[in-house]
Amino acid sequence: MKCPNCGSSDSITFDHERGFHVCTRCGFVIEDMIIDQGPEWRAYTTEDRMERERTGSPITAKVHDFGITTKIGYTKVKDKAKIHRLILMQNKLRVLAKERKLVTYLSVLNSEASKLNLPDHVKETAALLTRRIIEEGKAKRIDMYTLIAGILYYSCQVNKIPKSLQEIKSLYNVSSSDLWKALERIQSVAKSVQGFKPTIKPTEYIPKIIEKLNLPPYVSTKASELVDLMHKNGLTSGKGYTALAAASVYLISTLMDVKRTQKEVAEALNITEVTIRNRYKEIISNFDIEVKL
């Protein structure tokens, strides 16, 4: 919003009591008589809010019917046995025969996402992906847990949550080939959905590596600068981000005299020393690193 009188855009505030937008620089009223979209009642405690709210939980993709349903209460009725039978009947009618597979997948998805301590927005992304995969028939002839593991990993990549493939593989005990097959199906579905493209950068993995190796913060800063420079110049294409971040941390920690061995780094991240060594050699070959004492 921009003030038509003085042209300012950073001095506009909303007066909640009078219901208008005003420019604090020149005093010009930009818009008045704005309708308040909030509730007509007031609540001063959580208990008051729970008692006075007349709506349910927000729409969510984590439930097969997006949470748009009704619940039968039985706190103020005499015939509780009859109400209980009605509740059971409603629960059966709530899930259609064609939705049972989706219900099963979403139930397992929510359970596994909670085990990984993933935030709600990652769960929502994973749930939307699961719906599209089942709708397009991509969930056939593949293990459910392998597919869900791939969906959670891909959703973390979309939402910039640094989860490595090694971490997912060890947690679900799946082979690399099976996980890659699942990811191929997921990518074929996700590319047709706007906003479902992985946006994570290799620098996102560095803080977690620093924490596991108990290294000082300045190592994280310099390692991030190094990896970011490689990413901008296209040197990270086709490389595993975990191993690349680990190799950069290993290199910077060595240069700054807080060295961790390749074995220590590999064991902390559950990857092989050979992988770190290969990424380390690639970094050295692409940069002319000079150490000044």
Secondary structure, 3 states (H helix, E strand, C coil): CCCCCCCCCCCEEEECCCCEEEECCCCCEEECCCCCCCCCCCCCCHHHHHHHCCCCCCCCCCCCCCCCCCCCCCCCCCCHHHHHHHHHHHHHHHCCHHHHHHHHHHHHHHHHHHHCCCCHHHHHHHHHHHHHHHHCCCCCCCCHHHHHHHHHHHHHHHCCCCCCHHHHHHHHCCCHHHHHHHHHHHHHHHCCCCCCCCCCCHHHHHHHHHHHHCCCHHHHHHHHHHHHHHHHCCCCCCCCHHHHHHHHHHHHHHHCCCCCCHHHHHHHHCCCHHHHHHHHHHHHHHCCCCCCC
